[in-house]
Amino acid sequence: MGRKVLIIDDNLNNLTLESDLLEVAGFKVLSAGNAADGIAMAIKELPDVIIMDVRLPDMRGSVAATVLRNNPLTHSIPIVFV
């Protein structure tokens, strides 16, 4: 597999669709269903890009992005909001 992408989304339909499309494109797909798990996974796995839902059950995507931007390990990972 090629590059790693982390999808943070609590909607199973969106997660499945995004995962399938990215796997076909050659990405290794990691996923999390809430912001806290996504932040922890981003720090552990250091994906090449993060695709994040704006509305998550535990915090807004913008707050999670701020947490990631303030961490020296994840500050430069591109984040795409959906």
N, C-alpha and C positions, 0 to 999 in steps of 0.2 A: 504494500500500500504506500501511497505517497504522503502527502501532508496531512496533519491532524486538524480536525475542526471540532470545536465543542459547541453543541447546541443546548441552550438553556431555555426550556419551554415547558409549561405545565399542561399544554393541550396535546394529548396523545396523537390526534390526527395530524396536527402540524408537525410534530416531532417525527412521526413515521414518514410523512411526505418529504420533509427536508432531509432526513437520513437517507432515504432511498435514492433521492436525486444526487446527493453528494457522494454516496458510495459508488454509484454508477460512474461518476466523474473521477473516481480514483482516490477519494479522501478516506482516511481512517476516521470514523465518526465516533465521538464520545458524546454522552448526553447526561443531562441533569434536569430534574423536574421542578427545581426551585433555585432561588438565587444563592442561598447559603451553600447548597451542595455544588452548584456551579462554580462558585468562587473557590471552594476547596479543591475541586477537580482542576480548575485552571492553574492553581498554584502547584499542584502535584504533577500534572501532565504537560504544562506549558504548550498549549495548542498553537498552531500557526494563525488561527482566526477563531473568533467567538461569534456565534449567531445567537442573539438574545431577544426574548420576548420583552416587550415594554412593561407589560403587566404580569407580575409573578405573584404567587400566593403569599410570600413572606416579605417581599420588598419590591419596590419599583426597579425596573431595569436600569434607570439612570443612577439610582443609589448604588446598585451593584457595580455599575461601570466606574463610579467614583472610587469605590473600594479597590477595584482592580487597577485603576490608574495610580492610586497612592501606594501600591505595592511595587517595590523595585523589580520583583520577578516577573510581574505581569503588565507593567506600565506601557509597554510598547506593542502589546498584542492588539491587532485591529479588532474592533467590535462593530458588528452590523446589527442594528435593531430591526425587529419585525413586529 
